Amino acid sequence: MTSALAPGSQRFFGIAPAPGSKQFERVEIGQFADASPITIPVAVIEGANPGPSLYVQAGIHGDEFTGTDMAWRLIQSVDPAQLSGTLVVVPIGNTPSYLTRARGFLLEERYLQDANRLYPGKAGGLLTERIVAALFNSMVMHADLTVDIHCPLDGSSMVPFMHVGTSDDDDGWLDRRKLAAEAFGLPYHYYRIPGVALGSSDMTRSLAHQAGIAKRAVVMAELGTSRQIDRQAAIYGAEGLLRIMAAMGMWNAPLPASQYGEPTPFSNIALVYANAGGGLRMNVELGQVVCAGDSLGVILDAFGAETEVIVAPVDGFIMRVITFGAVATGAEVAWIGN
Ligand SMILES: [Zn+2]
């Protein structure tokens, strides 16, 4: 059942089980320093009936275990006899980083690389570039829809949101992305303005941006917690993925409805920085609506005295907060969406 395949650009690494069956493989990307193989697990479930293809990718950041657990739940819950089309799932997209329980591989030649800033990758480049290239060329480019699962950065928490991509239809896939986002069922939908950086983070080599250039439909779901499995989020997310499959005509078993009503759309994310370093005491909750000038929290010196009041620079809602109780100057203590 399990073997190591060489990467390439062929559809789903050439894994093509017969209709009504599934095939689990480990695709070899390279070798670790002890010459043992670095492999990526790939599950291909071929429905008994024809239909579209969905690629679900989790764990491209190796410390986002909630997404990996969600993907495992999905793989184990789908019976190919009841499926129309092809479901492809990679539960651990970035195995080297997963092994070091970190966002990127700690032993990378050029230290930690953020895989979601390296798309479309480089087949003959750094290890992480090779992983990204293999997944982009063999998976994203061949699927009718890709759902990329993420969790908030370690030390932060975020409102659960769907990154729908751009709000225009230049890539021709807006309806498909919107349909998927609505079906998954998260309370916030992010419509990215092309070319806008996230603070110091250049997003032009993210999967979402590069998929737009390549005219592939990709949505990103961000929920749960990093570095541990958020059980509720994993279960809800696995159901959300089945709801996407139902919306695509791939799955028709009864499913629990979404927990949220009409999603809140937003297109801007304002980063709020700490100027002073010290203890961090936030006084806002995720999702809370704030106005420019509102106090969001305070920085404390080593004796607990307030040295800075963190102030909202714009109107909006609290999209993300740092959960670390101590920060240095320049920490992004909050993000405000609007
Ligand atoms: Zn991530």
Residues whose N, C-alpha, C, O or C-beta is under 5 A from the ligand:
A	BS01	ZN	H61 E64 H150 C151
